[in-house]
Amino acid sequence: MNFYPHHIGDFNNATRHLTRIERSIYRDLIDLYYDTEEPLVLDVNQLCRLVIARDDEERAAVEQVLNEFFIETDAGWRHTRCDQEIAKYR
């Protein structure tokens, strides 16, 4: 997908408790999800490379965001809202 709707209120309500780094990581993970139109790979080290999470704080943020907003499945890390938007797009 080259475009997806970003509902500012929904995003802010869901992420207001996150740190700035966690919010940034979350946006990067969502962008990656929409770009590939597939669940995120299960390998957290690979995901960290893809979203340029280098230091310990950034890597911890990737794990925190995955555990809070994504669902781990055999196919990868899924995100319900992203899946719905991708289905509409297709």
ZIVENDA-V11339 format. One line per field, one symbol per residue. burial: b if it has 16 or more other C-alpha atoms within 10 Angstrom, else e. Layout:
# ZIVENDA-V11339
burial->???
This chain:
# ZIVENDA-V11339
burial->eeeeeeeeeeeeeebeeeeeebbbbbebbbbbbbeebbbbbbeeeebbeebebeeeebbbbbbbbbeebbebeeeebbbeebbeebeeee
